Amino acid sequence: MATTAQLFEEPFDADEYIERLAWRTPGGGSKGGAEAFDPKRLLEEFKNHIEELKQLDEKIQRRVEKLEHQCHREAKEFAHKVQDLQRSNQIKEAADIIQKLHLIAQELPFDRFADVKAKIASKYHDLERQLIQEFTAAQRRGEIGRMREVAAVLLHFKGYAHCVDVYIKQCQEGAYMRNDVFEDTAVLCQRVNKQVGEVFSSPETVMAKLIQNIFENKLQAHVKGKLDETRHSDVEQYLKNLYDLYTKTTALATKLTEFNLGSDKHTFLSKLIKSIFSTYLESYIDMEREYLRNRGAMILQRYYDSKNHQKRPIGTGSIQELKERIRQRTNLPLGPSIDTHGETFLSPELVVNLLQETRHAFERCHKLSDPSDLPKNAFSIFLLLVEHLCVDHIDYALEIGLSAIPSADAKNANLYFLDVVQQANSIFHLFDKQFNDQLMPLISSSPKLAECLHKKKEVIEQMEVKLDTGIDRTLNCMVGQMKHILATEQKKTDFRPEDENNVMIQYTTACSKVCAYVSRQVEHVRKSMDGKNVDTVLTELGVRFHRLIHEHLQQYSYSSMGGMLAICDVAEYRRCAKDFRVPLVLQLFDTLHALCNLLVVAPDNLKQVCSGEQLTNLDRNLLHAFVQLRVDYRSARLGRHFS
């Protein structure tokens, strides 16, 4: 029979238990049965059963001991809880009593109740100190419930504010372990915000006080340390640090607005930021301008040093300067031009550096300027860019470029001014892009917009005057070079050949060389200009080219075969004129080609030709002048056709 605790359930009868055990044992029954009585077997069964009972007793005893131990532990814990509750209640009771006594004592006259008032005050402060100590201990243990109870009691004591201060101080312990004070602050506030509502009755006040404490201590010390170490030694790094710290602080403030900090949290946070940065922001724009002025001057000087170039003073008022000004604006030979050896003195790298510095300055200005001062500050940065980029670099390069343009009668002159034009245009496009992308958003809604646009217009107009002057003088040089080619290559015999029947060329050498030169210059202009400027310059060059050829052809007299050769030359000039892609220029050479027909047409057909579509609107004196160039003008009495 299995030995289990169920066999001993009440009511228990020992004799009956033994009888049932013997009866169930084979050969153990007292009344016989299927098997005869076997005392040995019954004894063996009793021994085994006694062992099982011993084991069951030990098992039950261990369980009893375990339950007794658990019972003692729970009883002890319950007793502690009861004691804590009693103690907590006594604190509340004591606090309530001492609080009331303290209020009453305030009304008692001092001279009669001085001792009583002193004892009450002493007890008040002792209890207050004990409560704060209890709150501190509970916070260290992480007992939120106990903290809430003590805070509720202290709420009516003067020391409640000190309790909050203790809480704020302790919750910051170990919170700043990373290198990023701003991220640490965000994590800390997130954690405290979850807890503060469970402890204090006015959690928004406690959160606001925590954040104020962090800003006025931790963040202010961090900012001061970062900025003060570079303020006088490295202005560039100082400005970068100021921008970075201010940006991170405002970003942190934005994160903190998700917490309940009272009715006007945005104003509250703005004041905290201002308290940290006000002294730095007041002097920001002065330091920004000073840095940009020095940085720009250094970038410029470094470039000119790399070119071994000593900058020439512009506008000094000297006699040489006066001569240069006159020479730039006229074609008077006032001495040799400056040889720049093809150097434009314009640097894309320098421009990128200046624009990069200005871009960073605009970004800092946007972030660090008071909204009311932003347009004014941005404009002052723009003026420095104008000074360094437009005046000290582009304008100077234009002045040097103008000085380097040779006189119109120079031989084999190298014309580099168009390269200056090309680079100046490219640079100004970058300048214009920065004006639109970075300056305009900062000033678009302020009165400074008109001032900026006026300054930009003024700069453009000043540069355009010099560009136009340089282009005009460059075109004069081109025409001068064409004139030189014609003067050295064109022979009088080209148009009055000795053997009229043995002319084997399609056009003269002079024509060939002029056309080759013109084609190169047209290509040069296209590479140097953009937009409508290409057509404008090529139109002017084409008109001057036509005028030169027109006047050149009138210097010679033409035989019949010479006239044919002149027509061939003009046809080649006209083919060259097609490269201009300017209708007016092509029309002029079409007319010139028609005029040259007067050199070869039969005398009887002159009148008919002069009345043709292309010549009918021309001045009769011009037609007559061309006819007079024929060698047979007098012998054939051609003048009668114009009388």
C-alpha positions as CSV (number, residue, x, y, z in Angstrom):
1,M,0.0,0.0,0.0
2,A,1.5,3.3,-1.1
3,T,2.4,5.7,1.8
4,T,0.9,9.1,1.2
5,A,-0.3,12.0,3.3
6,Q,-3.9,11.1,2.4
7,L,-3.8,8.0,4.6
8,F,-3.5,10.2,7.7
9,E,-6.4,12.5,7.0
10,E,-8.8,13.0,9.9
11,P,-10.4,11.2,11.5
12,F,-7.4,8.8,11.9
13,D,-7.6,5.5,13.8
14,A,-4.2,3.7,14.3
15,D,-5.7,0.2,14.9
16,E,-7.8,0.5,11.8
17,Y,-4.8,1.7,9.8
18,I,-2.7,-1.4,10.9
19,E,-5.6,-3.7,10.2
20,R,-6.0,-2.4,6.7
21,L,-2.3,-2.6,6.1
22,A,-2.2,-6.3,7.3
23,W,-5.4,-7.2,5.3
24,R,-3.9,-5.8,2.1
25,T,-0.6,-7.7,2.5
26,P,-0.7,-11.2,0.9
27,G,-0.7,-13.9,3.6
28,G,-1.2,-11.3,6.3
29,G,-4.9,-11.5,6.9
30,S,-6.0,-12.8,10.3
31,K,-8.9,-14.8,8.8
32,G,-7.0,-16.8,6.3
33,G,-8.2,-16.5,2.7
34,A,-6.7,-17.6,-0.5
35,E,-3.2,-17.7,1.0
36,A,-2.2,-19.1,4.5
37,F,-1.1,-16.7,7.1
38,D,2.6,-15.8,6.7
39,P,4.0,-13.9,9.7
40,K,7.4,-13.4,8.1
41,R,6.0,-11.7,5.1
42,L,3.8,-9.5,7.2
43,L,6.8,-8.5,9.4
44,E,8.8,-7.6,6.2
45,E,5.9,-5.5,5.0
46,F,5.6,-3.7,8.3
47,K,9.4,-2.9,8.3
48,N,9.2,-1.6,4.7
49,H,6.1,0.5,5.6
50,I,7.8,1.9,8.7
51,E,10.7,3.1,6.4
52,E,8.3,4.8,4.1
53,L,6.6,6.4,7.0
54,K,10.0,7.8,8.2
55,Q,10.7,9.2,4.8
56,L,7.3,10.7,4.6
57,D,7.8,12.2,8.0
58,E,11.1,13.8,7.0
59,K,9.5,15.2,3.8
60,I,6.6,16.6,5.7
61,Q,9.0,18.1,8.3
62,R,11.1,19.9,5.7
63,R,7.9,21.3,4.1
64,V,6.7,22.5,7.6
65,E,10.1,24.1,8.2
66,K,10.0,25.9,4.9
67,L,6.5,27.1,5.5
68,E,7.4,28.3,9.0
69,H,10.4,30.2,7.6
70,Q,8.3,31.8,4.9
71,C,5.7,32.7,7.5
72,H,8.3,34.3,9.8
73,R,9.8,36.3,6.9
74,E,6.4,37.5,5.7
75,A,5.4,38.3,9.3
76,K,8.7,40.3,9.7
77,E,8.1,42.2,6.4
78,F,4.5,42.9,7.4
79,A,5.7,44.2,10.7
80,H,8.2,46.5,9.0
81,K,5.5,47.8,6.7
82,V,3.3,48.4,9.6
83,Q,6.1,50.2,11.4
84,D,6.8,52.3,8.2
85,L,3.1,53.1,7.9
86,Q,3.0,54.0,11.6
87,R,6.2,56.1,11.3
88,S,4.9,57.7,8.1
89,N,1.7,58.6,9.8
90,Q,3.7,60.0,12.8
91,I,5.7,62.1,10.6
92,K,2.5,63.4,8.9
93,E,0.9,64.0,12.3
94,A,4.0,65.6,13.6
95,A,4.3,67.7,10.6
96,D,0.7,68.8,10.8
97,I,1.1,69.7,14.4
98,I,4.4,71.6,14.1
99,Q,3.1,73.4,11.0
100,K,0.0,74.6,12.9
101,L,2.1,75.5,15.9
102,H,4.5,77.4,13.7
103,L,1.6,79.4,12.2
104,I,0.2,80.2,15.7
105,A,3.6,81.2,17.0
106,Q,3.8,83.8,14.3
107,E,0.9,85.6,16.0
108,L,2.3,85.5,19.5
109,P,4.1,88.6,20.9
110,F,7.8,88.1,21.0
111,D,8.5,89.6,24.4
112,R,6.2,87.2,26.3
113,F,6.6,84.0,24.3
114,A,10.2,84.3,23.1
115,D,11.2,80.9,24.5
116,V,8.1,79.2,23.2
117,K,8.5,80.7,19.7
118,A,12.2,79.6,19.7
119,K,11.4,76.0,20.7
120,I,8.7,75.8,18.0
121,A,11.0,77.2,15.4
122,S,13.8,74.8,16.4
123,K,11.4,71.8,16.2
124,Y,10.1,73.1,12.9
125,H,13.5,73.2,11.4
126,D,14.6,69.9,12.8
127,L,11.5,68.2,11.4
128,E,12.0,69.9,8.1
129,R,15.6,68.8,8.0
130,Q,14.6,65.2,8.8
131,L,12.0,65.2,6.0
132,I,14.6,66.4,3.5
133,Q,17.0,63.8,4.6
134,E,14.3,61.1,4.3
135,F,13.5,62.4,0.8
136,T,17.1,62.3,-0.2
137,A,17.5,58.7,1.1
138,A,14.3,57.6,-0.7
139,Q,15.6,59.2,-4.0
140,R,18.9,57.3,-3.7
141,R,17.0,54.1,-3.1
142,G,14.6,54.8,-6.0
143,E,11.5,54.6,-3.8
144,I,9.1,56.7,-5.8
145,G,6.2,56.2,-3.4
146,R,8.2,57.3,-0.4
147,M,9.5,60.3,-2.3
148,R,5.9,61.3,-3.2
149,E,4.8,61.0,0.5
150,V,7.6,63.1,1.9
151,A,7.3,65.7,-0.9
152,A,3.5,66.0,-0.1
153,V,4.3,66.6,3.6
154,L,7.1,69.1,2.8
155,L,4.8,71.0,0.4
156,H,3.6,73.2,3.3
157,F,7.0,73.8,4.7
158,K,9.4,76.5,3.7
159,G,12.0,73.8,2.9
160,Y,9.9,72.5,0.0
161,A,12.0,74.5,-2.4
162,H,15.1,73.0,-0.9
163,C,13.6,69.5,-1.4
164,V,13.2,70.3,-5.1
165,D,16.8,71.6,-5.2
166,V,18.0,68.4,-3.7
167,Y,16.0,66.4,-6.2
168,I,17.4,68.4,-9.1
169,K,21.0,68.1,-7.9
170,Q,20.7,64.3,-7.3
171,C,19.0,63.5,-10.6
172,Q,22.0,65.1,-12.4
173,E,24.6,62.9,-10.7
174,G,26.1,60.6,-13.3
175,A,24.0,62.0,-16.1
176,Y,26.9,63.6,-18.0
177,M,29.1,60.7,-18.9
178,R,29.3,61.3,-22.7
179,N,31.3,64.0,-24.6
180,D,28.0,65.6,-25.8
181,V,26.5,67.7,-23.1
182,F,23.5,68.6,-25.3
183,E,22.6,64.9,-25.9
184,D,23.1,64.1,-22.2
185,T,20.8,66.9,-21.2
186,A,18.1,65.7,-23.6
187,V,18.3,62.2,-22.3
188,L,18.3,63.4,-18.6
189,C,15.2,65.6,-19.1
190,Q,13.4,62.8,-20.9
191,R,14.0,60.4,-18.0
192,V,13.2,63.0,-15.3
193,N,10.0,64.1,-17.1
194,K,8.6,60.5,-16.7
195,Q,9.4,60.5,-12.9
196,V,8.6,64.0,-11.8
197,G,4.9,63.6,-12.3
198,E,4.8,60.7,-9.9
199,V,6.7,62.6,-7.1
200,F,5.6,66.2,-7.2
201,S,2.2,67.9,-7.2
202,S,3.4,70.6,-9.7
203,P,5.7,68.7,-12.1
204,E,5.9,71.5,-14.6
205,T,7.5,73.8,-12.0
206,V,10.1,71.2,-11.1
207,M,10.9,70.5,-14.8
208,A,11.3,74.2,-15.5
209,K,13.6,74.6,-12.5
210,L,15.7,71.6,-13.6
211,I,16.1,73.0,-17.1
212,Q,16.9,76.5,-15.7
213,N,19.5,74.9,-13.4
214,I,21.1,73.0,-16.3
215,F,21.2,76.1,-18.6
216,E,22.6,78.4,-15.9
217,N,25.3,76.0,-14.7
218,K,26.2,73.1,-17.0
219,L,25.5,74.6,-20.4
220,Q,26.7,78.1,-19.5
221,A,30.0,76.7,-18.2
222,H,30.4,74.5,-21.3
223,V,29.7,77.4,-23.7
224,K,32.0,79.8,-21.8
225,G,34.8,77.3,-21.8
226,K,34.6,76.6,-25.5
227,L,34.3,80.2,-26.6
228,D,36.7,82.0,-24.2
229,E,39.6,79.7,-25.2
230,T,39.5,80.9,-28.8
231,R,37.9,84.4,-28.6
232,H,41.2,86.2,-28.8
233,S,43.5,83.6,-30.2
234,D,41.6,82.1,-33.2
235,V,38.7,84.2,-34.4
236,E,37.8,81.7,-37.2
237,Q,37.4,78.9,-34.7
238,Y,35.6,81.1,-32.3
239,L,33.0,82.0,-34.9
240,K,32.6,78.3,-35.9
241,N,32.2,77.4,-32.2
242,L,29.7,80.1,-31.5
243,Y,27.6,79.0,-34.5
244,D,27.8,75.4,-33.5
245,L,27.1,75.9,-29.8
246,Y,24.2,78.3,-30.5
247,T,22.7,75.9,-33.1
248,K,22.9,73.0,-30.7
249,T,21.5,75.0,-27.8
250,T,18.5,76.1,-29.9
251,A,18.0,72.6,-31.1
252,L,18.0,71.3,-27.5
253,A,15.5,74.0,-26.6
254,T,13.2,72.8,-29.4
255,K,13.3,69.3,-28.0
256,L,12.5,70.6,-24.5
257,T,9.3,72.3,-25.7
258,E,7.7,68.8,-25.8
259,F,7.6,68.9,-22.0
260,N,5.2,70.8,-19.8
261,L,7.1,73.8,-18.5
262,G,4.3,76.2,-17.7
263,S,2.2,78.6,-19.7
264,D,4.8,80.3,-21.8
265,K,7.7,77.8,-22.3
266,H,8.9,79.4,-25.5
267,T,9.6,82.7,-23.9
268,F,11.1,80.9,-20.9
269,L,13.6,78.9,-23.0
270,S,14.4,82.0,-25.1
271,K,15.4,83.9,-22.0
272,L,17.6,81.0,-20.9
273,I,19.4,81.0,-24.3
274,K,19.8,84.7,-24.2
275,S,21.3,84.5,-20.7
276,I,24.1,82.3,-22.0
277,F,24.8,83.9,-25.3
278,S,23.9,87.6,-25.0
279,T,27.4,88.9,-24.4
280,Y,28.7,86.9,-27.3
281,L,25.9,87.8,-29.7
282,E,26.3,91.6,-29.0
283,S,29.8,91.6,-30.4
284,Y,29.2,88.9,-33.1
285,I,28.7,91.0,-36.2
286,D,31.8,93.2,-35.4
287,M,33.9,90.1,-35.1
288,E,32.4,88.6,-38.2
289,R,33.2,91.7,-40.3
290,E,36.7,91.9,-38.9
291,Y,37.3,88.3,-39.6
292,L,36.0,88.5,-43.2
293,R,38.0,91.7,-43.9
294,N,41.2,90.1,-42.7
295,R,40.5,86.7,-44.3
296,G,39.5,88.2,-47.7
297,A,42.7,90.4,-47.7
298,M,44.8,87.3,-46.9
299,I,43.2,85.2,-49.7
300,L,43.8,88.0,-52.2
301,Q,47.4,88.5,-51.1
302,R,48.2,84.8,-51.2
303,Y,47.0,84.6,-54.8
304,Y,49.0,87.6,-56.0
305,D,52.0,86.3,-54.1
306,S,51.7,83.0,-56.0
307,K,51.8,85.0,-59.2
308,N,54.8,87.0,-58.0
309,H,52.7,90.0,-58.8
310,Q,52.9,93.3,-56.9
311,K,49.4,94.9,-57.1
312,R,49.5,98.2,-59.0
313,P,47.7,101.1,-57.3
314,I,44.6,102.0,-59.2
315,G,43.4,105.6,-59.3
316,T,46.5,107.2,-57.7
317,G,46.2,110.4,-59.7
318,S,49.8,110.2,-61.0
319,I,50.8,111.3,-64.5
320,Q,51.3,107.7,-65.5
321,E,47.8,106.9,-64.3
322,L,46.4,109.8,-66.3
323,K,48.1,108.6,-69.4
324,E,46.8,105.1,-68.8
325,R,43.2,106.4,-68.4
326,I,43.5,108.4,-71.6
327,R,45.0,105.4,-73.5
328,Q,42.3,103.1,-72.3
329,R,39.5,105.3,-73.5
330,T,41.2,106.5,-76.8
331,N,43.5,105.1,-79.4
332,L,46.2,107.7,-78.8
333,P,49.7,106.2,-78.6
334,L,50.8,107.3,-75.1
335,G,53.4,104.7,-74.6
336,P,53.6,100.9,-74.6
337,S,50.9,98.8,-72.9
338,I,51.6,96.5,-70.0
339,D,52.6,92.9,-70.9
340,T,50.7,90.5,-68.7
341,H,52.1,87.5,-70.7
342,G,48.6,86.2,-71.1
343,E,47.7,86.3,-67.4
344,T,44.1,87.4,-66.7
345,F,44.7,87.8,-62.9
346,L,41.4,86.2,-62.3
347,S,41.4,83.0,-60.2
348,P,38.5,80.5,-59.9
349,E,40.1,79.1,-56.8
350,L,40.3,82.5,-55.1
351,V,36.7,83.2,-56.1
352,V,35.5,79.9,-54.6
353,N,37.4,80.6,-51.4
354,L,35.9,84.1,-51.0
355,L,32.3,82.9,-51.8
356,Q,32.8,79.9,-49.4
357,E,33.8,82.3,-46.6
358,T,30.9,84.6,-47.4
359,R,28.5,81.7,-47.5
360,H,29.5,80.6,-44.0
361,A,29.2,84.2,-42.8
362,F,25.7,84.4,-44.2
363,E,24.8,81.2,-42.4
364,R,26.2,82.4,-39.1
365,C,24.5,85.8,-39.6
366,H,21.2,84.2,-40.2
367,K,21.5,82.1,-37.0
368,L,23.2,84.6,-34.7
369,S,21.7,87.9,-35.6
370,D,18.7,89.4,-33.8
371,P,15.8,89.3,-36.3
372,S,15.6,93.1,-36.3
373,D,19.4,93.4,-37.1
374,L,19.5,90.5,-39.7
375,P,19.0,92.6,-42.9
376,K,21.5,95.2,-41.8
377,N,24.1,92.6,-40.8
378,A,23.6,90.6,-44.0
379,F,24.1,93.8,-46.0
380,S,27.4,94.6,-44.2
381,I,28.7,91.1,-45.1
382,F,27.6,91.7,-48.7
383,L,29.5,94.9,-48.9
384,L,32.7,93.1,-47.8
385,L,32.1,90.5,-50.6
386,V,31.7,93.4,-53.1
387,E,34.9,95.0,-51.8
388,H,37.0,91.8,-52.0
389,L,35.6,90.0,-55.0
390,C,34.2,92.8,-57.3
391,V,36.6,95.7,-56.5
392,D,39.8,94.1,-55.3
393,H,39.8,91.2,-57.7
394,I,37.5,91.5,-60.7
395,D,37.7,95.3,-61.1
396,Y,41.5,95.1,-60.6
397,A,41.8,92.4,-63.3
398,L,39.8,94.5,-65.7
399,E,42.0,97.5,-65.0
400,I,45.1,95.4,-65.7
401,G,43.4,93.8,-68.7
402,L,42.6,97.3,-70.1
403,S,46.2,98.4,-69.5
404,A,47.4,95.3,-71.4
405,I,45.4,95.9,-74.5
406,P,47.8,97.0,-77.3
407,S,47.2,100.1,-79.5
408,A,45.2,99.6,-82.6
409,D,48.3,99.8,-84.8
410,A,50.3,97.2,-82.9
411,K,51.6,94.3,-85.1
412,N,50.8,90.7,-84.2
413,A,49.2,91.7,-81.0
414,N,48.0,89.0,-78.5
415,L,44.5,89.9,-77.4
416,Y,44.0,88.5,-73.9
417,F,41.2,90.9,-72.8
418,L,38.5,88.5,-74.1
419,D,39.9,85.9,-71.8
420,V,39.4,88.4,-69.0
421,V,35.9,89.0,-70.2
422,Q,35.1,85.2,-70.2
423,Q,36.4,84.6,-66.7
424,A,34.9,87.8,-65.3
425,N,31.5,86.7,-66.7
426,S,31.8,83.3,-65.1
427,I,32.8,84.8,-61.8
428,F,30.0,87.2,-61.8
429,H,27.5,84.4,-62.5
430,L,28.7,82.8,-59.2
431,F,28.5,86.1,-57.4
432,D,24.9,86.6,-58.7
433,K,23.9,83.1,-57.6
434,Q,25.1,83.7,-54.1
435,F,23.3,87.0,-54.1
436,N,20.0,85.3,-55.0
437,D,20.4,82.1,-53.0
438,Q,21.9,83.3,-49.8
439,L,21.5,87.1,-49.4
440,M,18.0,87.6,-50.8
441,P,16.2,85.3,-48.3
442,L,17.8,87.4,-45.5
443,I,16.8,90.8,-46.8
444,S,13.8,90.2,-49.1
445,S,11.2,91.5,-46.7
446,S,13.2,94.5,-45.4
447,P,14.0,98.0,-46.7
448,K,17.6,96.8,-47.1
449,L,16.5,95.0,-50.3
450,A,16.4,98.2,-52.3
451,E,19.8,99.2,-51.0
452,C,21.3,95.8,-51.9
453,L,19.8,95.8,-55.4
454,H,21.1,99.4,-56.0
455,K,24.6,98.4,-54.9
456,K,24.6,95.3,-57.1
457,K,23.3,97.4,-60.0
458,E,26.1,100.0,-59.4
459,V,28.8,97.3,-59.3
460,I,27.4,95.8,-62.6
461,E,27.3,99.1,-64.3
462,Q,30.9,100.0,-63.3
463,M,32.2,96.6,-64.6
464,E,30.2,96.9,-67.8
465,V,31.8,100.3,-68.6
466,K,35.2,98.7,-68.3
467,L,34.2,95.6,-70.2
468,D,32.7,97.7,-73.0
469,T,35.8,99.9,-73.1
470,G,38.0,96.8,-73.2
471,I,35.9,95.0,-75.8
472,D,35.8,98.2,-78.0
473,R,39.5,98.6,-77.9
474,T,40.0,94.9,-78.5
475,L,37.8,95.2,-81.6
476,N,39.9,98.1,-82.7
477,C,43.0,96.0,-82.3
478,M,41.4,93.2,-84.4
479,V,40.6,95.7,-87.1
480,G,44.1,97.1,-86.9
481,Q,45.5,93.6,-87.3
482,M,43.3,93.1,-90.4
483,K,44.4,96.4,-91.8
484,H,48.0,95.4,-91.2
485,I,47.5,92.1,-93.1
486,L,45.9,94.0,-96.0
487,A,48.6,96.6,-96.1
488,T,51.4,94.0,-96.2
489,E,49.8,91.3,-98.3
490,Q,47.6,93.2,-100.8
491,K,49.4,94.3,-104.0
492,K,48.2,96.9,-106.5
493,T,48.8,94.3,-109.2
494,D,46.4,92.0,-107.6
495,F,43.5,93.9,-109.3
496,R,45.5,95.0,-112.4
497,P,47.3,91.9,-113.4
498,E,49.9,92.2,-116.2
499,D,48.5,89.2,-117.9
500,E,44.8,89.4,-117.9
501,N,44.5,85.9,-119.4
502,N,46.8,84.1,-116.9
503,V,45.1,84.6,-113.5
504,M,45.1,81.3,-111.7
505,I,44.0,82.1,-108.2
506,Q,40.5,82.0,-106.7
507,Y,41.1,84.9,-104.3
508,T,44.1,87.0,-103.2
509,T,46.5,86.0,-100.4
510,A,45.5,89.1,-98.5
511,C,41.9,88.0,-98.5
512,S,42.8,84.5,-97.4
513,K,44.9,85.6,-94.5
514,V,42.3,88.2,-93.4
515,C,39.5,85.6,-93.4
516,A,41.6,83.1,-91.5
517,Y,42.3,85.8,-88.8
518,V,38.7,86.9,-88.7
519,S,37.5,83.3,-88.2
520,R,39.8,82.8,-85.3
521,Q,38.6,86.0,-83.6
522,V,34.9,85.1,-84.2
523,E,35.5,81.7,-82.4
524,H,37.4,83.6,-79.6
525,V,34.4,85.9,-79.1
526,R,32.0,83.0,-79.0
527,K,34.1,81.3,-76.3
528,S,34.4,84.5,-74.3
529,M,30.8,85.8,-74.3
530,D,27.4,84.4,-73.5
531,G,23.8,85.1,-74.3
532,K,23.0,88.2,-76.3
533,N,26.5,89.6,-75.7
534,V,27.8,87.2,-78.4
535,D,25.5,88.7,-81.1
536,T,26.2,92.3,-79.9
537,V,30.0,92.0,-80.1
538,L,29.9,90.0,-83.3
539,T,27.6,92.6,-84.9
540,E,30.0,95.4,-84.0
541,L,33.0,93.4,-85.2
542,G,31.2,92.5,-88.4
543,V,30.3,96.1,-89.1
544,R,33.9,97.2,-88.6
545,F,35.1,94.3,-90.7
546,H,32.8,95.3,-93.5
547,R,33.8,99.0,-93.2
548,L,37.5,98.1,-93.4
549,I,37.0,95.9,-96.5
550,H,34.8,98.5,-98.1
551,E,37.3,101.3,-97.6
552,H,40.2,99.0,-98.6
553,L,38.6,98.1,-101.9
554,Q,38.2,101.8,-102.8
555,Q,42.0,102.3,-102.7
556,Y,42.6,100.4,-105.9
557,S,41.7,100.6,-109.6
558,Y,40.4,97.5,-111.3
559,S,40.9,96.0,-114.7
560,S,38.2,93.6,-116.0
561,M,40.1,90.6,-114.6
562,G,41.0,92.5,-111.5
563,G,37.3,93.3,-110.9
564,M,36.5,89.6,-111.2
565,L,39.2,88.8,-108.6
566,A,37.8,91.5,-106.3
567,I,34.4,89.9,-106.6
568,C,36.0,86.6,-105.7
569,D,37.6,88.2,-102.7
570,V,34.3,89.7,-101.5
571,A,32.6,86.4,-102.0
572,E,35.2,84.8,-99.7
573,Y,34.7,87.7,-97.2
574,R,31.0,87.0,-97.4
575,R,31.5,83.3,-96.7
576,C,33.6,84.3,-93.7
577,A,30.8,86.7,-92.6
578,K,28.4,83.8,-92.4
579,D,30.4,82.5,-89.4
580,F,29.1,85.6,-87.5
581,R,25.5,84.3,-87.8
582,V,24.4,87.9,-87.8
583,P,21.9,88.8,-90.5
584,L,23.0,92.5,-90.7
585,V,26.7,91.6,-91.3
586,L,25.7,89.1,-94.1
587,Q,23.5,91.7,-95.6
588,L,26.3,94.3,-95.7
589,F,28.6,91.9,-97.5
590,D,25.8,91.0,-99.9
591,T,25.5,94.6,-100.8
592,L,29.3,95.0,-101.1
593,H,29.4,92.0,-103.4
594,A,26.7,93.7,-105.5
595,L,28.8,96.9,-105.6
596,C,31.8,94.9,-106.9
597,N,29.7,93.8,-109.8
598,L,29.9,97.4,-111.0
599,L,33.6,96.8,-111.6
600,V,33.0,94.3,-114.3
601,V,29.6,94.9,-115.8
602,A,29.5,96.0,-119.5
603,P,29.1,99.8,-119.8
604,D,25.8,99.6,-121.5
605,N,24.4,97.5,-118.6
606,L,25.5,99.8,-115.8
607,K,22.2,101.6,-115.5
608,Q,20.3,98.4,-115.3
609,V,22.6,96.9,-112.7
610,C,22.4,100.1,-110.6
611,S,18.7,99.8,-110.6
612,G,18.8,96.2,-109.4
613,E,17.2,95.2,-106.1
614,Q,20.4,95.3,-104.0
615,L,21.7,98.7,-105.3
616,T,18.6,100.7,-106.0
617,N,18.4,102.2,-102.5
618,L,22.1,103.1,-102.3
619,D,23.4,106.7,-102.6
620,R,24.2,107.5,-106.3
621,N,27.5,109.0,-105.2
622,L,28.5,105.7,-103.7
623,L,27.7,103.8,-106.9
624,H,29.6,106.4,-108.9
625,A,32.6,106.1,-106.6
626,F,32.8,102.4,-107.3
627,V,32.4,102.8,-111.0
628,Q,35.3,105.4,-111.0
629,L,37.6,102.6,-109.8
630,R,37.4,100.9,-113.2
631,V,40.5,101.4,-115.4
632,D,38.1,102.1,-118.3
633,Y,36.1,104.7,-116.5
634,R,37.4,107.6,-118.7
635,S,37.9,105.8,-121.9
636,A,34.4,104.3,-121.9
637,R,32.9,107.6,-120.7
638,L,31.2,105.8,-117.8
639,G,30.5,109.0,-115.9
640,R,27.7,109.9,-118.2
641,H,25.6,107.3,-116.6
642,F,25.6,109.3,-113.3
643,S,25.2,112.8,-114.7
